[in-house]
Amino acid sequence: MRQVLVTGASKGIGRAIAIKLGQDGFNVVVHYMGDQTGAEDTLNTIVNGGGTSRLIQFDISNREECRLRLESDIEKHGSYYGVVNNAGITKDTAFPAMTDSDWDSVIHTNLDSFYNVLHPCVMPMVQSRKGGRIVTLASVSGIMGNRGQTNYSAAKAGVIGATKSLALELAKRKITVNCVAPGLIDTGMVAEHVKEYAVPQIPLRRMGKPDEVAGLVSYLMSDSASYITRQVISVNGGLI
C-alpha cells in the first residue's frame, strides 16, 4: 500500500485531504504539531472508513526535528510514495505595522518547511525507484498578492518557485511535483467581515469547500496524473 504524508492534517484543508486519500486507498501518515485531538479524529475517520493511517508529530519550522522524526518514520515504515506539504500559518497585518516576528514566523513556517519536510523524504523516494508524487499547497496570495499578507504572499510565492524547480529535478525519476493554490476556502475560521468583502469578488459568488481542494490533490496523487508535473493549479472560483 502506498504511503502518503500529509502535513497539517488535524483540521481544515489538510484534514480533508488526508480523509480523501484514505478513501482512495492510500496509507495516510497524518501529521500534526499541537492539535493531537484533531489529528486523532482525522485518523479515526480514515480507519473507521476502512482505511489505514498513523500519526506523526513534529514542528515543520524546526529543521532538526523534522529530519529526526521523518528519518525515523521512513526507517521504520519505508519511503513515502507521496507527500502533501500543506501545513502553514498566517500573521496578517498591514506591512507598516508588521513585526519582525510576524514576518519571520510566516516565512519559517510556510517557506522553510518546503525544505524541512521534503528534504528528508525525497532521497528515499528516489532510491525506491517507484516514482512518486509531491503536492505543495500555496495560495492565490502567492500568485496575485493580497492586502495585509505581504509575509504570507512572499512565502507562498517562494513555495511556487521551489515547486517548479524541484519538479525539473525529479521528473526523470518519475516523481511529479505540483502546486495547488486555493483561494478563499471555508474552513470554519474565515471571519464574517472577510466573507462580506471577498465573496462578491469571486465569480462563482461563494467560498470553496475543503473537499474541493482535497479532490484535486487526490487526483494529482493518482496514476491518472502521471503526465502532470511542474504545474500550479488554482482552486479559487474564478478569482484569477
Kinemage of the C-alpha trace (Angstrom):
@kinemage 1
@onewidth
@group {chain A} dominant
@subgroup {mainchain}
@vectorlist {calphas} color= white
{ca met a 1} P 0.000 0.000 0.000
{ca arg a 2} L 1.373 3.408 -0.998
{ca gln a 3} L 2.163 5.727 1.896
{ca val a 4} L 1.403 9.439 1.749
{ca leu a 5} L 2.435 12.022 4.342
{ca val a 6} L 0.003 14.912 4.802
{ca thr a 7} L 1.257 17.780 6.943
{ca gly a 8} L -1.198 19.864 8.936
{ca ala a 9} L -3.842 17.138 8.766
{ca ser a 10} L -5.581 17.800 12.078
{ca lys a 11} L -8.060 20.296 10.618
{ca gly a 12} L -9.204 22.274 7.614
{ca ile a 13} L -7.863 21.530 4.157
{ca gly a 14} L -5.213 19.122 5.442
{ca arg a 15} L -7.816 17.050 7.243
{ca ala a 16} L -9.996 16.889 4.116
{ca ile a 17} L -7.001 15.823 2.020
{ca ala a 18} L -5.981 13.097 4.462
{ca ile a 19} L -9.509 11.678 4.643
{ca lys a 20} L -9.898 11.701 0.845
{ca leu a 21} L -6.562 9.936 0.344
{ca gly a 22} L -7.582 7.349 2.921
{ca gln a 23} L -10.799 6.747 0.996
{ca asp a 24} L -8.745 6.320 -2.160
{ca gly a 25} L -6.672 3.518 -0.683
{ca phe a 26} L -3.509 5.252 0.489
{ca asn a 27} L -1.851 4.577 3.830
{ca val a 28} L -2.070 8.098 5.228
{ca val a 29} L 0.546 9.455 7.628
{ca val a 30} L -1.381 12.145 9.498
{ca his a 31} L 0.919 14.932 10.675
{ca tyr a 32} L 0.166 17.409 13.425
{ca met a 33} L 2.126 19.737 15.668
{ca gly a 34} L -0.062 20.635 18.656
{ca asp a 35} L -3.608 19.505 17.913
{ca gln a 36} L -3.373 15.832 18.822
{ca thr a 37} L -7.132 15.561 19.355
{ca gly a 38} L -7.810 16.842 15.849
{ca ala a 39} L -5.200 14.518 14.365
{ca glu a 40} L -6.676 11.530 16.181
{ca asp a 41} L -10.098 12.484 14.861
{ca thr a 42} L -8.707 12.541 11.315
{ca leu a 43} L -7.045 9.171 11.838
{ca asn a 44} L -10.200 7.634 13.309
{ca thr a 45} L -12.280 8.899 10.396
{ca ile a 46} L -9.878 7.223 7.971
{ca val a 47} L -9.723 3.953 9.893
{ca asn a 48} L -13.473 3.811 10.513
{ca gly a 49} L -13.942 4.220 6.776
{ca gly a 50} L -11.828 1.136 6.135
{ca gly a 51} L -8.548 2.927 5.529
{ca thr a 52} L -5.067 2.710 7.019
{ca ser a 53} L -3.388 5.536 8.877
{ca arg a 54} L -0.935 6.518 11.590
{ca leu a 55} L 0.111 9.728 13.326
{ca ile a 56} L 3.362 11.653 13.256
{ca gln a 57} L 4.156 14.784 15.263
{ca phe a 58} L 6.759 17.481 14.640
{ca asp a 59} L 7.177 21.237 14.189
{ca ile a 60} L 7.556 21.949 10.461
{ca ser a 61} L 9.549 25.109 11.205
{ca asn a 62} L 12.148 23.139 13.204
{ca arg a 63} L 14.576 21.645 10.688
{ca glu a 64} L 16.326 19.217 13.013
{ca glu a 65} L 13.073 17.971 14.496
{ca cys a 66} L 11.662 17.370 11.012
{ca arg a 67} L 14.749 15.454 9.971
{ca leu a 68} L 14.853 13.239 13.052
{ca arg a 69} L 11.150 12.382 13.045
{ca leu a 70} L 10.895 11.796 9.311
{ca glu a 71} L 14.076 9.756 9.024
{ca ser a 72} L 12.916 7.612 11.931
{ca asp a 73} L 9.470 7.075 10.409
{ca ile a 74} L 10.900 6.223 6.990
{ca glu a 75} L 13.428 3.818 8.505
{ca lys a 76} L 10.621 2.012 10.325
{ca his a 77} L 7.872 2.060 7.689
{ca gly a 78} L 9.668 2.618 4.382
{ca ser a 79} L 9.720 5.539 1.976
{ca tyr a 80} L 6.676 7.650 1.203
{ca tyr a 81} L 5.125 7.395 -2.232
{ca gly a 82} L 3.684 10.859 -1.803
{ca val a 83} L 3.996 13.979 0.324
{ca val a 84} L 1.391 16.720 0.657
{ca asn a 85} L 3.120 19.776 2.102
{ca asn a 86} L 0.045 21.550 3.431
{ca ala a 87} L 0.690 22.931 6.926
{ca gly a 88} L 1.086 26.672 7.301
{ca ile a 89} L 0.170 29.770 9.288
{ca thr a 90} L -0.888 33.367 8.711
{ca lys a 91} L 0.011 36.540 10.599
{ca asp a 92} L -1.989 39.113 8.666
{ca thr a 93} L -1.380 42.805 9.176
{ca ala a 94} L -0.566 45.899 7.130
{ca phe a 95} L 3.121 45.998 6.204
{ca pro a 96} L 3.982 49.162 8.223
{ca ala a 97} L 2.548 47.501 11.341
{ca met a 98} L 4.185 44.138 10.704
{ca thr a 99} L 6.642 42.988 13.363
{ca asp a 100} L 9.835 41.009 12.903
{ca ser a 101} L 8.053 38.072 14.494
{ca asp a 102} L 5.108 38.369 12.088
{ca trp a 103} L 7.486 38.190 9.143
{ca asp a 104} L 9.868 35.554 10.455
{ca ser a 105} L 7.284 33.106 11.772
{ca val a 106} L 5.343 33.050 8.497
{ca ile a 107} L 8.470 32.668 6.355
{ca his a 108} L 9.980 29.994 8.612
{ca thr a 109} L 6.752 28.008 8.795
{ca asn a 110} L 5.390 28.356 5.263
{ca leu a 111} L 8.528 28.562 3.144
{ca asp a 112} L 11.292 26.900 5.155
{ca ser a 113} L 9.008 23.911 5.683
{ca phe a 114} L 9.332 23.150 1.974
{ca tyr a 115} L 12.960 22.243 2.654
{ca asn a 116} L 12.476 20.987 6.200
{ca val a 117} L 9.788 18.457 5.279
{ca leu a 118} L 10.687 17.456 1.742
{ca his a 119} L 14.461 17.173 2.027
{ca pro a 120} L 14.410 14.097 4.314
{ca cys a 121} L 11.703 12.486 2.147
{ca val a 122} L 12.978 12.956 -1.394
{ca met a 123} L 16.095 10.764 -1.442
{ca pro a 124} L 14.248 7.702 -0.074
{ca met a 125} L 11.589 8.292 -2.762
{ca val a 126} L 14.290 8.385 -5.427
{ca gln a 127} L 16.038 5.307 -4.065
{ca ser a 128} L 12.799 3.312 -4.062
{ca arg a 129} L 12.712 3.591 -7.877
{ca lys a 130} L 8.910 3.505 -7.751
{ca gly a 131} L 8.208 7.080 -8.784
{ca gly a 132} L 6.137 9.289 -6.545
{ca arg a 133} L 4.023 12.352 -6.043
{ca ile a 134} L 4.675 15.640 -4.262
{ca val a 135} L 1.944 18.246 -3.892
{ca thr a 136} L 2.611 21.572 -2.219
{ca leu a 137} L -0.104 23.945 -1.046
{ca ala a 138} L 0.375 27.593 -1.942
{ca ser a 139} L -2.362 30.224 -2.261
{ca val a 140} L -3.775 32.735 -4.701
{ca ser a 141} L -1.978 35.238 -2.451
{ca gly a 142} L 1.298 33.822 -3.733
{ca ile a 143} L 0.189 34.494 -7.308
{ca met a 144} L -1.616 37.833 -7.130
{ca gly a 145} L -0.686 39.220 -3.700
{ca asn a 146} L -3.155 40.353 -1.063
{ca arg a 147} L -3.511 43.312 1.268
{ca gly a 148} L -2.229 42.598 4.747
{ca gln a 149} L -0.426 39.451 3.609
{ca thr a 150} L 2.973 40.623 2.404
{ca asn a 151} L 4.669 37.963 4.518
{ca tyr a 152} L 2.256 35.191 3.511
{ca ser a 153} L 2.333 36.162 -0.170
{ca ala a 154} L 6.133 36.166 -0.150
{ca ala a 155} L 6.255 32.718 1.444
{ca lys a 156} L 3.704 31.197 -0.913
{ca ala a 157} L 5.339 32.741 -3.986
{ca gly a 158} L 8.543 31.105 -2.789
{ca val a 159} L 6.771 27.761 -2.483
{ca ile a 160} L 5.584 28.083 -6.079
{ca gly a 161} L 9.101 28.763 -7.341
{ca ala a 162} L 10.598 25.946 -5.302
{ca thr a 163} L 7.918 23.543 -6.517
{ca lys a 164} L 8.658 24.284 -10.160
{ca ser a 165} L 12.396 23.852 -9.641
{ca leu a 166} L 12.043 20.566 -7.764
{ca ala a 167} L 9.723 19.270 -10.489
{ca leu a 168} L 12.510 19.735 -13.034
{ca glu a 169} L 14.985 17.851 -10.855
{ca leu a 170} L 12.730 14.880 -10.130
{ca ala a 171} L 10.967 14.410 -13.467
{ca lys a 172} L 13.494 11.853 -14.709
{ca arg a 173} L 12.819 9.846 -11.547
{ca lys a 174} L 9.103 9.690 -12.413
{ca ile a 175} L 8.285 11.791 -9.359
{ca thr a 176} L 5.795 14.515 -10.196
{ca val a 177} L 5.786 17.783 -8.256
{ca asn a 178} L 2.808 20.117 -8.448
{ca cys a 179} L 1.365 23.030 -6.531
{ca val a 180} L -2.266 23.611 -5.582
{ca ala a 181} L -3.166 27.240 -4.895
{ca pro a 182} L -6.507 27.576 -3.082
{ca gly a 183} L -8.491 30.772 -2.966
{ca leu a 184} L -10.973 31.563 -0.215
{ca ile a 185} L -11.864 28.211 1.353
{ca asp a 186} L -14.491 27.809 4.065
{ca thr a 187} L -12.570 26.085 6.837
{ca gly a 188} L -14.759 27.496 9.580
{ca met a 189} L -12.141 30.076 10.519
{ca val a 190} L -12.922 32.803 7.964
{ca ala a 191} L -14.150 35.969 9.669
{ca glu a 192} L -17.559 37.295 8.633
{ca his a 193} L -16.162 40.655 7.520
{ca val a 194} L -13.731 38.831 5.223
{ca lys a 195} L -16.586 36.848 3.689
{ca glu a 196} L -18.619 40.011 3.129
{ca tyr a 197} L -15.702 41.700 1.375
{ca ala a 198} L -14.249 38.785 -0.579
{ca val a 199} L -17.163 36.640 -1.757
{ca pro a 200} L -18.642 39.311 -4.088
{ca gln a 201} L -15.272 39.419 -5.897
{ca ile a 202} L -15.386 35.688 -6.661
{ca pro a 203} L -17.127 34.934 -9.987
{ca leu a 204} L -18.823 31.838 -8.525
{ca arg a 205} L -20.050 34.008 -5.611
{ca arg a 206} L -19.146 31.553 -2.888
{ca met a 207} L -16.223 30.219 -0.912
{ca gly a 208} L -14.693 26.894 -1.816
{ca lys a 209} L -15.004 23.770 0.279
{ca pro a 210} L -12.047 21.823 1.716
{ca asp a 211} L -13.333 18.727 -0.099
{ca glu a 212} L -12.976 20.544 -3.423
{ca val a 213} L -9.282 21.104 -2.757
{ca ala a 214} L -8.897 17.537 -1.494
{ca gly a 215} L -10.389 16.130 -4.689
{ca leu a 216} L -7.751 17.869 -6.794
{ca val a 217} L -4.895 16.782 -4.544
{ca ser a 218} L -6.149 13.207 -4.636
{ca tyr a 219} L -6.221 13.287 -8.429
{ca leu a 220} L -2.651 14.602 -8.554
{ca met a 221} L -1.636 11.667 -6.330
{ca ser a 222} L -3.241 9.154 -8.677
{ca asp a 223} L -1.774 7.178 -11.563
{ca ser a 224} L -4.052 9.150 -13.892
{ca ala a 225} L -1.979 12.283 -13.201
{ca ser a 226} L 1.350 10.741 -14.203
{ca tyr a 227} L 1.865 13.266 -17.041
{ca ile a 228} L 1.148 16.333 -14.924
{ca thr a 229} L 4.134 17.972 -13.268
{ca arg a 230} L 5.541 21.475 -12.599
{ca gln a 231} L 2.053 22.957 -12.593
{ca val a 232} L 0.334 25.476 -10.337
{ca ile a 233} L -3.384 24.706 -10.258
{ca ser a 234} L -5.744 27.156 -8.588
{ca val a 235} L -8.984 26.278 -6.814
{ca asn a 236} L -10.475 29.736 -6.484
{ca gly a 237} L -13.918 30.024 -8.076
{ca gly a 238} L -12.546 32.093 -10.952
{ca leu a 239} L -10.923 34.770 -8.781
{ca ile a 240} L -7.833 34.777 -11.019
